[in-house]
Amino acid sequence: MTDNVNTLDQGIGYGISAQERNKVLRNTYLLLALTMVPTVLGAWMGVATGIGQIFSGGLGIVLFLALAFGFIYAIEKTKNSAAGVPVLLGFTFFMGLMLSRMIGSILGFKNGPDLIMTAFAGTAGVFFVMASLATVIKRDLSGMGKWLFVGAVVLMVGGIINVFVGSTAGMMALSMAAIGIFSAYMLYDIKQILDGGETNYISATLALYLDIINVFQSLLALLGIFGGEKD
């Protein structure tokens, strides 16, 4: 009975001191900032070499998913060891390569650099708002997790289908839904850290990184559709 009570208390933060929770949050934010470096390098290399094209089409999607889930599995396996951070940074470089295909396409527009900076600023703004909300909301948001997961799975399936359909309207709908779902995921993931539900900063960084990448990619897709100026 005592073990059950202790587990419940830890789940809502009472079993973890505020100092420990703040340390996890601080380390998460520092590592999250660091992940942007290999992401940018991967995107630059992908645009320069065109290697990101291997992720196009049906086979490209299968390859991407296999590598992405392989990296995520490896990160979870090494999150409590010295190898955890390098594996995570390797994953973010890989994600940069994946993003390079869309970034290269956006750079084909006359205002491409402006669209990329707008998407970056918009993503940063969403993150700031969600992080601020997480600090003022007092209720437990852990129940959101299962609904957000279902939404993410539906999005992934819809995205795979749209690769073969090639619908611009479908991409718009998926992008708007992704912005909503992964913005909510940011709030959920930050709140988990603040409440003591997530105590490993590598796992926390991975979760927030995926939220950020999905919001950025979706914003960039919408900006390309609505604001791209051809030469």
C-alpha positions in Angstrom: 0.0 0.0 0.0 2.8 2.3 0.9 4.5 1.6 -2.4 1.4 2.5 -4.3 1.0 5.8 -2.4 4.7 6.7 -3.1 4.2 5.9 -6.8 1.1 8.1 -7.0 2.9 10.9 -5.2 5.9 10.7 -7.5 3.6 10.7 -10.5 2.1 14.1 -9.6 5.4 15.6 -8.4 5.3 15.2 -4.6 7.9 12.5 -4.6 10.4 14.7 -6.4 11.8 17.9 -5.0 11.3 21.2 -6.8 15.0 21.5 -7.0 15.3 18.2 -8.9 12.5 19.1 -11.2 14.1 22.4 -12.0 17.4 20.7 -12.7 15.7 18.3 -15.2 14.0 21.3 -16.9 17.2 23.3 -17.0 19.2 20.4 -18.5 16.4 19.7 -21.0 16.4 23.3 -22.2 20.2 23.3 -22.5 20.3 20.1 -24.4 17.4 21.2 -26.6 19.3 24.3 -27.6 22.3 22.1 -28.4 20.2 19.8 -30.7 19.6 22.7 -33.0 23.3 22.7 -34.1 23.4 19.2 -35.7 19.9 19.8 -37.1 21.1 22.9 -38.9 24.2 21.1 -40.0 22.2 18.2 -41.3 19.8 20.5 -43.2 22.7 22.4 -44.7 24.4 19.2 -45.8 21.1 17.8 -47.2 20.5 20.9 -49.2 24.1 21.1 -50.5 24.3 17.4 -51.5 20.7 16.6 -52.3 20.9 13.5 -50.1 17.6 14.4 -48.5 15.9 13.2 -51.7 16.3 9.6 -50.5 13.4 10.2 -48.2 11.0 11.0 -51.0 8.3 8.7 -52.3 6.9 5.5 -50.7 10.3 3.8 -50.2 11.8 7.0 -48.8 9.0 7.1 -46.1 9.6 3.5 -45.1 13.4 4.2 -44.9 12.8 7.4 -42.8 10.4 5.6 -40.4 12.8 2.7 -40.0 15.8 4.9 -39.2 13.8 7.3 -37.0 12.3 4.6 -34.9 15.7 2.9 -34.7 17.2 6.1 -33.4 14.4 6.6 -30.9 14.8 3.1 -29.6 18.5 3.6 -29.2 18.0 6.9 -27.4 15.7 5.2 -24.9 18.1 2.4 -24.4 21.1 4.7 -23.7 19.3 7.6 -21.9 20.8 6.7 -18.6 24.4 6.3 -19.9 27.1 8.5 -21.4 26.1 7.4 -24.9 22.6 9.0 -24.6 23.5 12.5 -25.6 25.7 11.6 -28.7 22.9 9.2 -29.9 20.3 12.0 -29.5 22.5 14.5 -31.4 23.0 11.9 -34.1 19.3 11.6 -34.4 18.9 15.4 -34.7 21.5 15.4 -37.5 19.4 12.8 -39.2 16.3 14.9 -38.8 18.1 17.8 -40.3 18.8 15.7 -43.4 15.2 14.7 -43.5 14.1 18.4 -43.3 16.5 19.4 -46.1 14.2 18.2 -48.8 11.4 20.6 -47.7 13.9 23.4 -47.0 15.5 23.0 -50.4 12.0 23.2 -52.0 11.2 26.4 -50.0 14.5 27.9 -51.0 13.3 27.6 -54.6 10.9 30.4 -53.9 12.1 34.0 -54.3 11.2 34.7 -50.6 12.4 31.3 -49.4 14.8 32.5 -46.7 12.1 34.8 -45.3 9.6 31.9 -45.2 12.1 29.8 -43.3 12.9 32.5 -40.8 9.1 33.1 -40.3 8.5 29.4 -39.6 11.4 29.4 -37.2 10.1 32.6 -35.4 6.6 31.1 -35.3 7.8 27.9 -33.8 9.8 29.7 -31.2 6.7 31.8 -30.4 4.5 28.6 -30.0 7.2 27.1 -27.7 7.3 30.3 -25.6 3.5 30.4 -25.2 3.3 26.7 -24.3 6.2 26.9 -21.8 4.6 29.9 -20.2 1.2 28.1 -20.0 2.8 25.1 -18.4 4.1 27.2 -15.5 0.8 28.7 -14.7 -1.6 25.7 -15.2 -2.0 23.9 -11.9 -4.2 21.0 -13.0 -2.7 17.6 -13.9 -2.5 17.2 -17.7 -1.3 13.6 -17.7 -4.6 12.5 -19.1 -3.9 14.4 -22.3 -1.2 12.0 -23.3 -3.3 9.1 -24.6 -5.5 11.5 -26.8 -2.4 13.3 -28.2 -0.8 9.9 -29.0 -3.9 8.8 -30.9 -3.9 12.1 -32.8 -0.2 11.8 -33.7 -0.8 8.2 -35.0 -3.8 9.4 -37.1 -1.6 12.2 -38.5 1.2 9.8 -39.3 -1.2 7.5 -41.2 -2.8 10.4 -43.0 0.7 11.7 -43.9 1.7 8.4 -45.4 -1.5 8.2 -47.4 -1.1 11.7 -48.7 2.4 10.8 -50.0 0.7 8.6 -52.5 -2.3 10.8 -53.1 -0.3 14.0 -53.4 -3.2 16.3 -52.4 -2.3 19.9 -51.6 -5.6 20.3 -49.7 -4.7 17.2 -47.7 -1.2 18.6 -46.9 -2.8 21.8 -45.7 -5.3 20.0 -43.4 -2.6 17.7 -42.0 -0.2 20.6 -41.4 -2.8 22.6 -39.5 -3.8 19.6 -37.5 -0.1 18.9 -36.7 0.5 22.4 -35.5 -2.4 22.0 -33.1 -1.5 18.5 -31.9 2.2 19.1 -31.4 1.7 22.5 -29.8 -0.5 20.8 -27.3 2.2 18.1 -27.0 4.7 20.9 -26.1 2.4 21.9 -23.2 2.0 18.4 -22.1 5.7 17.5 -22.2 6.8 20.6 -20.4 4.1 20.1 -17.7 5.3 16.5 -17.3 8.8 17.8 -16.4 7.4 20.5 -14.1 5.1 18.0 -12.3 7.9 15.3 -11.9 6.3 12.9 -14.4 9.5 13.0 -16.5 12.8 12.8 -14.7 15.2 12.0 -17.5 16.4 15.0 -19.4 17.4 13.1 -22.5 13.9 11.6 -22.9 12.4 15.0 -22.1 14.6 16.6 -24.8 13.7 14.0 -27.3 10.0 14.6 -26.7 10.2 18.4 -27.0 12.5 18.2 -30.0 10.0 16.1 -31.9 7.2 18.6 -31.0 9.3 21.5 -32.2 10.4 19.8 -35.5 6.8 18.8 -36.3 5.5 22.4 -35.6 8.3 23.9 -37.7 7.8 21.6 -40.6 4.1 22.1 -40.6 4.4 25.9 -40.4 6.9 25.8 -43.2 4.6 23.7 -45.4 1.7 26.1 -44.9 3.9 29.2 -45.6 5.2 27.5 -48.8 1.7 26.8 -50.0 0.2 30.3 -49.1 3.2 32.6 -49.2 5.7 31.2 -51.7 6.7 33.7 -54.4 8.0 32.2 -57.7 10.6 34.0 -59.7 
